Amino acid sequence: MLNLERLRTLDALARHGSVVAASAALHVTTSAVSQQLGKLERETGRQLIARQGRGVRLTDAGRLLADHAARILSQVEQAEVELEAQRGAVVGELRISAFPTAARGLLPGTLAVLGAAHPALRVRSRELEAGEGVRAVVRGDLDLAVVLDWYNKPLPLPAGLVKAPLLDDPADVAVPVDHPLAGRESVELAELAEDHWITWGEGEFCHEWLMVTLRAQGIEPCTPHRAEEGHTQLALVAAGLGVCVVPRLGRAPVPEGIRTLPVRNGIRRHVYALWRADADRRPSIRAAVAALEEAAAAAVR
C-alpha cells in the first residue's frame, strides 16, 4: 500500500524541482526527503528519481506516480476540508504567510488572537513577498496568504482564489531632513523628479509599481540604490543618498535625519487575504480571516 506521506514528498519534489526546495516546503531536512523517496522506491519496486548533474530528476515512472500523487493529495485535502466544515471546529493545521510589513504589522496580533480563541489550531507562519505567497497558495503549500497591490497596479491573481480586503495602507515619501522640501506639509511626486530614488530589487512587484507610478508623472527615475527591507531603505535616506516610499503599516521607528511627507492625492496599498476557493468552507480559514480583520482594524486606528 502506498504511504501518503511518501506520496506527499514525491509531490513536493515534482512541484519544486529539487530535494532542497521540497525539504523547505515540507519543513523537514533534505535527508528526510531522500529517505522517504528511497522507501517509496522500495515500496513500488520502481526507480522514481535519477541523478542529473548535482540534482535529481523524475523518471517516467516517477512522473506517472507524481501525477497520481497530486490527485490523491487533492482528494485527501478536500475530504479534510469537508470533515472540518461538518464539525464546525477550528482545529488542525493552518499555514499562513504575509509580506514583510504585514508580517510585522498584522501577524503578531492575528496569531495571538487565534492562539487564545482556538488553542486546538496549530498555526505555521512565514514571511513571503506577495507574489510568492500567491504562488504558494495556488500550489497548496500555504492555506492563506496576506498580499498587497497598489491603487494603480493590481496584483495579477490566478483563477480559483477567494480574497477578503483587510485595509488600505497609505504611503509617504521619506526625505533627508536637509532636503529642500523637508519643511513642507505634503509633496507632489513630480516635485521629486531630480532626486535619486531608493527602491526594491529588480523584478519585485513594488519596484515595478514605483517605476510605473513615477513615469506616469513624467519622471524617468534614477535608482542607484536598492534594498529589500524598509529599514535599510530608510538608513540610506538618512545618509542623504536619496528618497524612498515608506508605507505606514508595520513601519519601524523612523531614524533621525529623516522627514516623512504625505503625497498629495495619496498613494496607498490595498492589503488583503486570499485562499483557495476549494478551502472556503474551512472554519480555520474563516477564523484566520476574522483575526486578520481584527488586527487590521487595530492597525488603522
FISE-537941 format. One record per residue: residue number from 1; residue in one letter; x, y, z of N, C-alpha, C in turn. Coordinates in Angstrom, 2 decimals. Example, Ala and Ser with C-alpha at 12.3 -4.5 7.8 and 13.67 -1.06 7.14 Angstrom:
<papas>
   n res    n_px    n_py    n_pz   ca_px   ca_py   ca_pz    c_px    c_py    c_pz
   1   A   13.19   -5.69    7.80   12.30   -4.50    7.80   13.20   -3.30    7.80
   2   S   12.85   -2.25    7.08   13.67   -1.06    7.14   12.90    0.03    7.87
</papas>
This chain:
<papas>
   n res    n_px    n_py    n_pz   ca_px   ca_py   ca_pz    c_px    c_py    c_pz
   1   M    0.85   -1.20    0.00    0.00    0.00    0.00    0.88    1.24    0.00
   2   L    0.55    2.20   -0.82    1.33    3.43   -0.91    1.13    4.29    0.33
   3   N    2.24    4.80    0.83    2.22    5.63    2.03    1.94    7.08    1.66
   4   L    0.96    7.70    2.35    0.52    9.04    1.98    1.63   10.07    2.16
   5   E    2.40    9.98    3.24    3.45   10.96    3.47    4.55   10.85    2.41
   6   R    4.81    9.63    1.96    5.82    9.47    0.90    5.31   10.02   -0.42
   7   L    4.02    9.85   -0.68    3.45   10.47   -1.87    3.52   11.99   -1.77
   8   R    3.32   12.52   -0.57    3.42   13.97   -0.36    4.84   14.45   -0.66
   9   T    5.82   13.66   -0.27    7.22   14.01   -0.54    7.50   14.01   -2.03
  10   L    7.01   12.98   -2.73    7.20   12.92   -4.18    6.51   14.10   -4.86
  11   D    5.32   14.43   -4.42    4.58   15.57   -4.98    5.36   16.86   -4.78
  12   A    5.95   17.04   -3.60    6.73   18.25   -3.33    7.95   18.33   -4.24
  13   L    8.60   17.19   -4.46    9.75   17.17   -5.36    9.33   17.53   -6.78
  14   A    8.19   16.98   -7.23    7.72   17.26   -8.59    7.37   18.73   -8.75
  15   R    6.78   19.34   -7.73    6.33   20.72   -7.84    7.48   21.72   -7.67
  16   H    8.45   21.38   -6.83    9.50   22.34   -6.51   10.80   22.10   -7.25
  17   G   10.99   20.89   -7.78   12.10   20.66   -8.69   13.42   20.25   -8.08
  18   S   13.54   20.24   -6.76   14.80   19.82   -6.14   14.52   19.30   -4.74
  19   V   15.46   18.51   -4.23   15.33   17.97   -2.88   15.38   19.10   -1.86
  20   V   16.24   20.07   -2.08   16.37   21.20   -1.14   15.06   21.99   -1.07
  21   A   14.49   22.30   -2.24   13.25   23.08   -2.26   12.09   22.27   -1.67
  22   A   12.06   20.97   -1.94   10.99   20.12   -1.38   11.10   20.06    0.13
  23   S   12.33   19.97    0.65   12.51   19.91    2.11   12.06   21.21    2.77
  24   A   12.34   22.34    2.11   11.90   23.63    2.65   10.38   23.73    2.68
  25   A    9.73   23.26    1.61    8.27   23.32    1.54    7.61   22.42    2.58
  26   L    8.26   21.29    2.87    7.69   20.32    3.81    8.15   20.55    5.24
  27   H    9.09   21.50    5.44    9.63   21.79    6.77   10.32   20.57    7.37
  28   V   11.09   19.85    6.54   11.87   18.71    7.00   13.29   18.85    6.44
  29   T   14.18   17.96    6.85   15.54   18.01    6.34   15.63   17.37    4.96
  30   T   16.72   17.68    4.26   16.92   17.06    2.95   17.12   15.56    3.08
  31   S   17.77   15.13    4.17   17.96   13.68    4.36   16.62   12.98    4.57
  32   A   15.67   13.65    5.24   14.35   13.05    5.44   13.63   12.89    4.10
  33   V   13.78   13.88    3.21   13.18   13.77    1.88   13.79   12.59    1.13
  34   S   15.11   12.49    1.15   15.78   11.39    0.44   15.37   10.03    1.00
  35   Q   15.23    9.94    2.31   14.81    8.68    2.93   13.40    8.29    2.52
  36   Q   12.50    9.27    2.52   11.12    8.98    2.12   11.04    8.52    0.67
  37   L   11.81    9.18   -0.19   11.81    8.79   -1.60   12.41    7.41   -1.80
  38   G   13.46    7.10   -1.04   14.06    5.77   -1.12   13.08    4.69   -0.69
  39   K   12.34    4.94    0.38   11.33    3.97    0.85   10.23    3.81   -0.18
  40   L    9.83    4.92   -0.83    8.78    4.84   -1.84    9.25    4.01   -3.04
  41   E   10.50    4.17   -3.41   11.04    3.35   -4.50   11.03    1.86   -4.13
  42   R   11.36    1.54   -2.91   11.35    0.13   -2.48    9.92   -0.40   -2.44
  43   E    8.97    0.43   -2.00    7.57    0.00   -1.94    7.01   -0.27   -3.34
  44   T    7.38    0.55   -4.30    6.83    0.41   -5.65    7.65   -0.53   -6.53
  45   G    8.90   -0.77   -6.12    9.77   -1.60   -6.93   10.19   -0.92   -8.22
  46   R   10.12    0.42   -8.28   10.48    1.18   -9.47   11.45    2.30   -9.11
  47   Q   12.31    2.65  -10.04   13.17    3.82   -9.86   12.35    5.05  -10.18
  48   L   12.21    5.94   -9.20   11.37    7.12   -9.34   12.17    8.38   -9.61
  49   I   13.42    8.42   -9.15   14.27    9.58   -9.38   15.62    9.13   -9.91
  50   A   16.25   10.01  -10.66   17.57    9.71  -11.21   18.45   10.93  -11.03
  51   R   19.75   10.70  -10.86   20.70   11.79  -10.73   20.79   12.58  -12.03
  52   Q   20.89   13.91  -11.88   21.06   14.78  -13.05   21.98   15.91  -12.63
  53   G   23.25   15.80  -12.99   24.22   16.77  -12.52   24.33   16.71  -11.01
  54   R   24.16   17.87  -10.38   24.21   17.92   -8.90   22.83   17.75   -8.28
  55   G   21.80   17.60   -9.12   20.45   17.44   -8.61   19.84   16.12   -9.01
  56   V   18.52   16.07   -9.05   17.80   14.86   -9.42   16.68   15.24  -10.38
  57   R   16.17   14.26  -11.10   15.00   14.43  -11.96   14.10   13.22  -11.76
  58   L   12.83   13.39  -12.10   11.89   12.28  -12.03   12.05   11.40  -13.26
  59   T   12.02   10.10  -13.05   11.98    9.17  -14.18   10.56    9.14  -14.73
  60   D   10.35    8.38  -15.82    8.99    8.25  -16.36    8.05    7.69  -15.30
  61   A    8.52    6.67  -14.57    7.69    6.09  -13.50    7.44    7.13  -12.40
  62   G    8.47    7.95  -12.11    8.31    8.97  -11.09    7.29   10.01  -11.47
  63   R    7.31   10.44  -12.75    6.32   11.43  -13.21    4.91   10.85  -13.18
  64   L    4.79    9.57  -13.57    3.48    8.92  -13.55    2.91    8.88  -12.14
  65   L    3.75    8.45  -11.19    3.28    8.36   -9.81    3.05    9.75   -9.22
  66   A    3.88   10.74   -9.59    3.68   12.10   -9.08    2.35   12.67   -9.55
  67   D    1.95   12.39  -10.79    0.64   12.84  -11.27   -0.48   12.25  -10.44
  68   H   -0.38   10.95  -10.16   -1.39   10.31   -9.31   -1.35   10.90   -7.90
  69   A   -0.13   11.15   -7.38    0.01   11.68   -6.02   -0.69   13.03   -5.90
  70   A   -0.55   13.88   -6.91   -1.20   15.20   -6.86   -2.71   15.06   -6.76
  71   R   -3.27   14.13   -7.53   -4.73   13.94   -7.47   -5.16   13.32   -6.14
  72   I   -4.37   12.36   -5.64   -4.70   11.72   -4.36   -4.67   12.74   -3.23
  73   L   -3.61   13.54   -3.20   -3.48   14.53   -2.13   -4.58   15.59   -2.21
  74   S   -5.00   15.95   -3.41   -6.10   16.90   -3.56   -7.38   16.31   -2.99
  75   Q   -7.62   15.03   -3.27   -8.82   14.38   -2.73   -8.77   14.29   -1.21
  76   V   -7.59   13.98   -0.68   -7.45   13.90    0.79   -7.70   15.27    1.41
  77   E   -7.14   16.33    0.79   -7.35   17.67    1.32   -8.83   18.04    1.28
  78   Q   -9.51   17.69    0.20  -10.93   18.01    0.11  -11.73   17.26    1.17
  79   A  -11.36   16.02    1.43  -12.03   15.25    2.49  -11.82   15.91    3.84
  80   E  -10.58   16.37    4.09  -10.30   17.03    5.36  -11.09   18.32    5.50
  81   V  -11.20   19.07    4.40  -11.97   20.32    4.42  -13.43   20.04    4.76
  82   E  -14.00   19.03    4.12  -15.42   18.75    4.34  -15.67   18.22    5.75
  83   L  -14.76   17.40    6.27  -14.90   16.93    7.64  -14.79   18.07    8.64
  84   E  -13.80   18.96    8.39  -13.63   20.11    9.28  -14.87   21.00    9.24
  85   A  -15.40   21.22    8.04  -16.60   22.06    7.92  -17.80   21.42    8.61
  86   Q  -17.90   20.10    8.50  -19.02   19.40    9.13  -18.95   19.51   10.64
  87   R  -17.73   19.40   11.18  -17.57   19.52   12.64  -17.79   20.95   13.10
  88   G  -17.42   21.91   12.23  -17.52   23.31   12.62  -16.46   23.72   13.62
  89   A  -15.44   22.87   13.82  -14.41   23.15   14.82  -13.18   23.76   14.16
  90   V  -12.57   24.70   14.86  -11.34   25.32   14.37  -10.17   24.52   14.92
  91   V   -9.76   23.52   14.15   -8.73   22.58   14.59   -7.78   22.32   13.42
  92   G   -6.80   21.47   13.68   -5.88   21.07   12.62   -4.73   22.05   12.48
  93   E   -4.20   22.13   11.26   -3.05   23.00   10.99   -3.43   24.05    9.95
  94   L   -2.94   25.26   10.16   -3.15   26.35    9.22   -1.79   26.95    8.87
  95   R   -1.49   27.03    7.58   -0.22   27.58    7.11   -0.50   28.94    6.46
  96   I    0.15   29.98    6.97   -0.17   31.34    6.57    1.12   32.11    6.29
  97   S    1.06   33.03    5.33    2.20   33.91    5.07    1.72   35.34    4.99
  98   A    2.68   36.27    5.08    2.39   37.69    4.91    3.63   38.36    4.34
  99   F    3.43   39.39    3.52    4.57   40.16    3.02    5.19   40.92    4.20
 100   P    6.45   41.37    4.08    7.22   41.79    5.26    6.54   42.78    6.18
 101   T    6.00   43.91    5.67    5.43   44.87    6.60    4.13   44.36    7.23
 102   A    3.40   43.51    6.53    2.20   42.90    7.14    2.61   41.84    8.16
 103   A    3.73   41.14    7.89    4.23   40.18    8.86    4.56   40.89   10.18
 104   R    5.05   42.11   10.07    5.37   42.90   11.27    4.14   43.59   11.84
 105   G    3.27   44.11   10.96    2.17   44.93   11.44    0.88   44.20   11.72
 106   L    0.68   43.00   11.12   -0.58   42.27   11.29   -0.44   40.91   11.93
 107   L    0.61   40.18   11.57    0.68   38.78   12.02    0.78   38.61   13.54
 108   P    1.58   39.40   14.27    1.63   39.16   15.72    0.27   39.21   16.39
 109   G   -0.51   40.25   16.09   -1.84   40.35   16.68   -2.77   39.23   16.23
 110   T   -2.68   38.87   14.94   -3.51   37.79   14.40   -3.21   36.47   15.08
 111   L   -1.94   36.14   15.21   -1.55   34.87   15.80   -1.92   34.81   17.29
 112   A   -1.81   35.95   17.96   -2.20   35.99   19.37   -3.69   35.73   19.54
 113   V   -4.51   36.36   18.68   -5.97   36.15   18.75   -6.32   34.69   18.46
 114   L   -5.71   34.11   17.42   -6.00   32.72   17.08   -5.58   31.77   18.19
 115   G   -4.40   32.02   18.78   -3.93   31.15   19.84   -4.82   31.17   21.07
 116   A   -5.34   32.37   21.39   -6.21   32.48   22.57   -7.59   31.90   22.31
 117   A   -8.13   32.13   21.12   -9.50   31.71   20.83   -9.60   30.25   20.39
 118   H   -8.53   29.74   19.76   -8.60   28.39   19.17   -7.33   27.61   19.50
 119   P   -7.18   27.19   20.75   -5.93   26.52   21.15   -5.67   25.20   20.44
 120   A   -6.70   24.59   19.85   -6.50   23.33   19.13   -6.01   23.53   17.71
 121   L   -5.90   24.79   17.27   -5.43   25.09   15.92   -3.92   25.31   15.96
 122   R   -3.19   24.56   15.14   -1.75   24.73   15.01   -1.47   25.64   13.82
 123   V   -0.85   26.78   14.07   -0.60   27.75   13.01    0.90   27.80   12.72
 124   R    1.24   27.69   11.43    2.61   27.93   10.96    2.60   29.20   10.13
 125   S    3.47   30.12   10.44    3.51   31.38    9.69    4.90   31.59    9.11
 126   R    4.94   32.34    8.01    6.22   32.70    7.39    6.07   34.01    6.66
 127   E    7.20   34.68    6.46    7.22   35.94    5.72    7.54   35.64    4.26
 128   L    6.66   36.08    3.36    6.86   35.91    1.93    6.38   37.14    1.19
 129   E    7.10   37.53    0.16    6.62   38.60   -0.70    5.28   38.20   -1.32
 130   A    4.50   39.19   -1.74    3.12   38.94   -2.19    3.05   37.91   -3.31
 131   G    3.87   38.05   -4.34    3.83   37.13   -5.47    4.15   35.71   -5.05
 132   E    5.15   35.55   -4.16    5.50   34.22   -3.66    4.34   33.63   -2.87
 133   G    3.66   34.47   -2.07    2.53   33.99   -1.29    1.40   33.48   -2.17
 134   V    1.11   34.21   -3.24    0.07   33.78   -4.17    0.42   32.42   -4.77
 135   R    1.65   32.28   -5.24    2.05   31.02   -5.86    2.01   29.87   -4.85
 136   A    2.39   30.13   -3.61    2.37   29.07   -2.60    0.95   28.62   -2.26
 137   V    0.00   29.58   -2.26   -1.40   29.20   -2.02   -1.92   28.35   -3.18
 138   V   -1.62   28.76   -4.40   -2.07   28.01   -5.57   -1.50   26.59   -5.56
 139   R   -0.21   26.46   -5.19    0.42   25.13   -5.15   -0.11   24.27   -4.02
 140   G   -0.71   24.88   -3.01   -1.15   24.13   -1.84   -0.13   24.09   -0.73
 141   D    0.97   24.85   -0.87    1.98   24.90    0.19    1.52   25.77    1.35
 142   L    0.60   26.69    1.08    0.02   27.55    2.10   -1.50   27.45    2.04
 143   D   -2.14   27.70    3.18   -3.60   27.76    3.21   -4.11   29.18    2.97
 144   L   -3.33   30.17    3.41   -3.79   31.55    3.34   -2.57   32.46    3.23
 145   A   -2.67   33.52    2.45   -1.58   34.49    2.33   -2.14   35.90    2.46
 146   V   -1.38   36.76    3.12   -1.69   38.19    3.16   -0.83   38.86    2.10
 147   V   -1.47   39.50    1.13   -0.76   40.06   -0.02   -1.20   41.50   -0.22
 148   L   -0.62   42.14   -1.23   -0.94   43.55   -1.48   -0.95   43.82   -2.97
 149   D   -1.65   44.87   -3.33   -1.40   45.53   -4.61   -1.51   47.04   -4.37
 150   W   -1.22   47.82   -5.41   -1.22   49.26   -5.28   -2.45   49.84   -5.96
 151   Y   -2.82   51.03   -5.56   -4.06   51.66   -6.05   -4.09   51.76   -7.57
 152   N   -2.92   51.81   -8.20   -2.88   51.95   -9.66   -2.20   50.77  -10.34
 153   K   -1.95   49.68   -9.61   -1.32   48.49  -10.20   -1.81   47.25   -9.46
 154   P   -2.88   46.59   -9.95   -3.38   45.38   -9.30   -2.37   44.24   -9.39
 155   L   -2.39   43.37   -8.40   -1.57   42.16   -8.41   -2.32   41.09   -9.21
 156   P   -1.73   40.55  -10.28   -2.43   39.52  -11.05   -2.70   38.29  -10.19
 157   L   -3.94   37.80  -10.23   -4.32   36.64   -9.43   -4.85   35.53  -10.33
 158   P   -4.41   34.30  -10.12   -4.96   33.17  -10.89   -6.42   32.93  -10.51
 159   A   -7.10   32.18  -11.37   -8.48   31.77  -11.04   -8.46   30.79   -9.88
 160   G   -9.61   30.68   -9.22   -9.74   29.69   -8.15   -9.34   30.19   -6.78
 161   L   -9.17   31.51   -6.63   -8.81   32.08   -5.34   -9.93   32.98   -4.84
 162   V  -10.05   33.06   -3.52  -11.00   33.94   -2.86  -10.18   34.96   -2.07
 163   K  -10.64   36.22   -2.04   -9.90   37.21   -1.27  -10.84   38.05   -0.41
 164   A  -10.27   38.55    0.67  -11.01   39.42    1.59  -10.17   40.66    1.87
 165   P  -10.70   41.87    1.60   -9.93   43.09    1.88   -9.70   43.26    3.38
 166   L   -8.51   43.73    3.75   -8.18   43.95    5.15   -8.05   45.44    5.47
 167   L   -7.29   46.17    4.66   -7.13   47.60    4.91   -6.51   48.27    3.70
 168   D   -6.66   49.58    3.63   -5.91   50.41    2.69   -4.78   51.07    3.48
 169   D   -3.58   50.92    2.98   -2.38   51.36    3.71   -1.77   52.56    3.00
 170   P   -1.89   53.77    3.56   -1.27   54.93    2.92    0.26   54.83    2.97
 171   A    0.90   55.46    2.01    2.37   55.52    1.97    2.82   56.96    1.84
 172   D    3.93   57.26    2.49    4.52   58.59    2.44    5.85   58.52    1.67
 173   V    6.46   59.67    1.49    7.81   59.73    0.93    8.76   60.17    2.04
 174   A    9.85   59.43    2.18   10.86   59.77    3.17   11.99   60.55    2.49
 175   V   12.35   61.70    3.08   13.43   62.53    2.54   14.39   62.87    3.68
 176   P   15.66   63.17    3.35   16.58   63.64    4.40   16.11   64.97    4.98
 177   V   16.46   65.22    6.23   15.98   66.45    6.90   16.51   67.71    6.23
 178   D   17.64   67.61    5.52   18.17   68.80    4.85   17.69   68.91    3.40
 179   H   16.72   68.09    3.02   16.15   68.16    1.67   15.39   69.48    1.52
 180   P   15.41   70.10    0.35   14.71   71.37    0.17   13.22   71.32    0.48
 181   L   12.61   70.13    0.38   11.17   70.02    0.63   10.86   69.50    2.04
 182   A   11.86   69.29    2.86   11.65   68.65    4.16   10.73   69.42    5.08
 183   G   10.64   70.73    4.89    9.78   71.53    5.76    8.34   71.60    5.31
 184   R    8.00   70.97    4.22    6.64   71.02    3.68    5.70   70.09    4.44
 185   E    4.40   70.37    4.36    3.39   69.50    4.97    3.07   68.31    4.08
 186   S    3.23   68.48    2.76    2.98   67.41    1.80    3.72   67.75    0.52
 187   V    3.82   66.77   -0.38    4.55   66.99   -1.63    3.79   66.35   -2.79
 188   E    4.13   66.78   -3.99    3.73   66.10   -5.21    4.91   65.25   -5.66
 189   L    4.64   64.07   -6.22    5.72   63.23   -6.70    6.55   63.95   -7.75
 190   A    5.91   64.76   -8.59    6.62   65.46   -9.65    7.68   66.41   -9.10
 191   E    7.51   66.86   -7.85    8.50   67.76   -7.25    9.80   67.04   -6.90
 192   L    9.79   65.70   -6.97   10.98   64.91   -6.64   11.63   64.33   -7.89
 193   A   11.34   64.94   -9.02   11.80   64.40  -10.30   13.32   64.31  -10.38
 194   E   14.05   65.22   -9.74   15.50   65.24   -9.84   16.19   64.42   -8.75
 195   D   15.41   63.83   -7.86   16.01   63.06   -6.76   16.39   61.66   -7.19
 196   H   17.36   61.09   -6.47   17.64   59.67   -6.58   16.59   58.91   -5.77
 197   W   16.08   57.82   -6.34   15.08   57.01   -5.66   15.72   55.71   -5.16
 198   I   15.46   55.41   -3.90   15.88   54.13   -3.32   14.70   53.19   -3.44
 199   T   14.90   52.09   -4.10   13.77   51.22   -4.45   14.06   49.77   -4.07
 200   W   13.12   48.90   -4.42   13.24   47.48   -4.16   14.05   46.82   -5.29
 201   G   14.22   45.49   -5.21   15.01   44.78   -6.19   14.35   44.73   -7.56
 202   E   15.17   44.58   -8.58   14.68   44.44   -9.96   13.69   43.29  -10.04
 203   G   12.54   43.53  -10.68   11.54   42.47  -10.84   10.57   42.37   -9.68
 204   E   10.85   43.01   -8.54    9.91   42.99   -7.42    8.65   43.76   -7.80
 205   F    7.50   43.28   -7.34    6.23   43.91   -7.68    6.22   45.38   -7.26
 206   C    6.73   45.69   -6.05    6.71   47.08   -5.59    7.67   47.95   -6.39
 207   H    8.80   47.40   -6.83    9.70   48.16   -7.69    9.01   48.50   -9.01
 208   E    8.35   47.50   -9.60    7.65   47.75  -10.87    6.56   48.80  -10.69
 209   W    5.86   48.74   -9.55    4.83   49.76   -9.28    5.45   51.15   -9.22
 210   L    6.59   51.28   -8.51    7.21   52.60   -8.37    7.63   53.15   -9.73
 211   M    8.20   52.29  -10.59    8.62   52.77  -11.90    7.41   53.25  -12.72
 212   V    6.33   52.47  -12.71    5.12   52.85  -13.45    4.56   54.16  -12.92
 213   T    4.53   54.31  -11.60    3.93   55.49  -10.98    4.74   56.75  -11.28
 214   L    6.06   56.66  -11.15    6.89   57.84  -11.40    6.86   58.22  -12.88
 215   R    6.90   57.23  -13.75    6.87   57.54  -15.18    5.54   58.17  -15.59
 216   A    4.46   57.78  -14.90    3.16   58.41  -15.18    3.16   59.89  -14.80
 217   Q    4.09   60.28  -13.92    4.24   61.68  -13.52    5.26   62.41  -14.39
 218   G    5.75   61.73  -15.44    6.75   62.34  -16.31    8.15   62.26  -15.76
 219   I    8.37   61.39  -14.76    9.69   61.25  -14.13   10.37   59.99  -14.66
 220   E   11.56   60.11  -15.18   12.36   58.93  -15.51   13.30   58.72  -14.32
 221   P   12.95   57.78  -13.43   13.63   57.71  -12.13   15.08   57.24  -12.24
 222   C   15.92   57.86  -11.42   17.29   57.41  -11.23   17.33   56.58   -9.95
 223   T   17.73   55.31  -10.05   17.64   54.38   -8.91   19.00   53.74   -8.64
 224   P   19.95   54.50   -8.08   21.29   53.94   -7.87   21.37   52.94   -6.73
 225   H   20.40   52.98   -5.81   20.48   52.12   -4.62   19.18   51.32   -4.47
 226   R   19.34   50.04   -4.15   18.18   49.16   -3.99   18.31   48.36   -2.71
 227   A   17.20   48.13   -2.05   17.21   47.35   -0.81   15.84   46.71   -0.63
 228   E   15.83   45.47   -0.18   14.57   44.76    0.01   13.83   45.24    1.26
 229   E   14.56   45.52    2.32   13.94   45.84    3.60   13.74   47.34    3.76
 230   G   12.57   47.70    4.32   12.26   49.11    4.50   13.23   49.83    5.40
 231   H   13.69   49.17    6.48   14.60   49.87    7.39   15.95   50.14    6.73
 232   T   16.35   49.28    5.76   17.58   49.54    5.02   17.39   50.73    4.09
 233   Q   16.24   50.80    3.43   15.95   51.95    2.58   16.00   53.24    3.39
 234   L   15.41   53.21    4.59   15.40   54.41    5.42   16.80   54.80    5.87
 235   A   17.64   53.81    6.14   19.02   54.12    6.53   19.75   54.82    5.39
 236   L   19.47   54.41    4.16   20.09   55.05    3.01   19.58   56.49    2.84
 237   V   18.28   56.69    3.11   17.74   58.05    3.07   18.40   58.91    4.14
 238   A   18.54   58.38    5.34   19.15   59.14    6.44   20.59   59.53    6.11
 239   A   21.25   58.72    5.30   22.62   59.03    4.89   22.68   60.04    3.75
 240   G   21.49   60.51    3.31   21.45   61.53    2.27   21.62   60.99    0.86
 241   L   21.31   59.69    0.67   21.57   59.04   -0.62   20.36   59.01   -1.54
 242   G   19.24   59.56   -1.10   18.07   59.57   -1.95   16.79   59.66   -1.14
 243   V   15.66   59.40   -1.82   14.35   59.40   -1.18   13.71   58.04   -1.43
 244   C   12.69   57.71   -0.65   12.01   56.42   -0.86   10.56   56.53   -0.44
 245   V    9.77   55.57   -0.90    8.38   55.42   -0.47    8.37   54.59    0.80
 246   V    7.60   55.02    1.79    7.55   54.28    3.05    6.09   54.11    3.49
 247   P    5.53   52.90    3.29    4.15   52.63    3.75    4.05   52.74    5.27
 248   R    2.84   52.96    5.76    2.66   53.16    7.20    2.47   51.85    7.96
 249   L    1.90   50.83    7.33    1.68   49.56    8.02    3.02   48.95    8.43
 250   G    3.14   48.58    9.70    4.34   47.91   10.16    5.57   48.77   10.11
 251   R    5.40   50.09   10.03    6.56   50.98    9.90    7.37   50.97   11.20
 252   A    8.66   50.71   11.05    9.54   50.77   12.20    9.79   52.23   12.56
 253   P   10.30   52.50   13.77   10.63   53.89   14.10   11.54   54.51   13.04
 254   V   11.19   55.69   12.61   11.96   56.35   11.55   13.25   56.89   12.15
 255   P   14.39   56.59   11.53   15.67   57.06   12.08   15.75   58.59   12.11
 256   E   16.63   59.09   12.96   16.89   60.51   12.97   17.44   60.93   11.61
 257   G   17.18   62.16   11.25   17.69   62.65    9.99   16.75   62.45    8.82
 258   I   15.49   62.08    9.12   14.52   61.80    8.05   13.22   62.54    8.34
 259   R   12.58   63.05    7.31   11.20   63.53    7.38   10.34   62.67    6.48
 260   T    9.16   62.28    6.96    8.21   61.57    6.10    7.09   62.53    5.72
 261   L    6.81   62.60    4.43    5.87   63.58    3.90    4.72   62.88    3.18
 262   P    3.47   63.19    3.53    2.35   62.66    2.75    2.42   63.16    1.32
 263   V    1.88   62.36    0.41    1.83   62.72   -1.01    0.44   63.25   -1.31
 264   R    0.36   64.42   -1.93   -0.94   64.98   -2.27   -1.68   64.04   -3.20
 265   N   -2.96   63.90   -2.97   -3.84   62.96   -3.69   -3.58   61.51   -3.29
 266   G   -2.54   61.27   -2.50   -2.35   59.99   -1.85   -1.81   58.87   -2.72
 267   I   -0.94   58.07   -2.15   -0.57   56.78   -2.73   -0.84   55.75   -1.64
 268   R   -1.38   54.63   -2.00   -1.80   53.66   -1.00   -1.73   52.25   -1.56
 269   R   -1.60   51.31   -0.63   -1.62   49.89   -0.97   -2.93   49.28   -0.49
 270   H   -3.45   48.33   -1.25   -4.58   47.54   -0.80   -4.02   46.24   -0.22
 271   V   -4.38   45.95    1.01   -3.90   44.75    1.70   -5.07   43.80    1.86
 272   Y   -4.88   42.54    1.49   -5.97   41.58    1.59   -5.45   40.17    1.82
 273   A   -6.34   39.32    2.30   -6.04   37.91    2.50   -6.63   37.12    1.34
 274   L   -5.95   36.06    0.95   -6.51   35.20   -0.10   -6.26   33.74    0.22
 275   W   -7.14   32.90   -0.31   -7.07   31.46   -0.10   -7.75   30.77   -1.27
 276   R   -7.59   29.46   -1.37   -8.19   28.72   -2.47   -9.70   28.57   -2.26
 277   A  -10.43   28.68   -3.35  -11.89   28.59   -3.27  -12.34   27.23   -2.73
 278   D  -11.56   26.16   -3.01  -11.99   24.85   -2.54  -11.80   24.67   -1.04
 279   A  -11.16   25.65   -0.38  -11.00   25.60    1.08  -11.89   26.62    1.78
 280   D  -12.82   27.20    1.04  -13.60   28.32    1.57  -14.46   27.94    2.77
 281   R  -14.82   26.66    2.88  -15.70   26.23    3.98  -14.94   25.89    5.25
 282   R  -13.64   25.90    5.21  -12.88   25.51    6.41  -13.06   26.52    7.53
 283   P  -13.49   26.09    8.70  -13.62   27.01    9.84  -12.30   27.69   10.20
 284   S  -11.17   27.00   10.02   -9.88   27.61   10.36   -9.57   28.79    9.45
 285   I   -9.95   28.70    8.17   -9.76   29.83    7.27  -10.61   31.01    7.72
 286   R  -11.87   30.73    8.03  -12.77   31.80    8.46  -12.27   32.44    9.76
 287   A  -11.77   31.63   10.68  -11.25   32.17   11.94  -10.02   33.04   11.70
 288   A   -9.14   32.60   10.80   -7.93   33.37   10.50   -8.27   34.70    9.84
 289   V   -9.23   34.70    8.92   -9.62   35.94    8.26  -10.23   36.91    9.29
 290   A  -11.05   36.39   10.19  -11.64   37.26   11.22  -10.55   37.85   12.12
 291   A   -9.54   37.04   12.47   -8.44   37.54   13.30   -7.62   38.58   12.55
 292   L   -7.40   38.37   11.25   -6.69   39.35   10.45   -7.47   40.66   10.37
 293   E   -8.79   40.57   10.20   -9.61   41.77   10.13   -9.54   42.55   11.45
 294   E   -9.51   41.81   12.57   -9.39   42.47   13.86   -8.05   43.18   14.00
 295   A   -6.98   42.50   13.57   -5.64   43.11   13.64   -5.56   44.32   12.70
 296   A   -6.19   44.22   11.53   -6.16   45.33   10.57   -6.91   46.54   11.12
 297   A   -8.05   46.30   11.77   -8.81   47.39   12.35   -8.00   48.10   13.43
 298   A   -7.25   47.34   14.22   -6.40   47.94   15.25   -5.25   48.73   14.63
 299   A   -4.75   48.27   13.48   -3.60   48.91   12.85   -3.93   50.28   12.28
 300   V   -5.18   50.50   11.91   -5.54   51.77   11.26   -6.16   52.77   12.24
 301   R   -6.25   52.40   13.50   -6.83   53.34   14.47   -5.90   54.53   14.70
</papas>
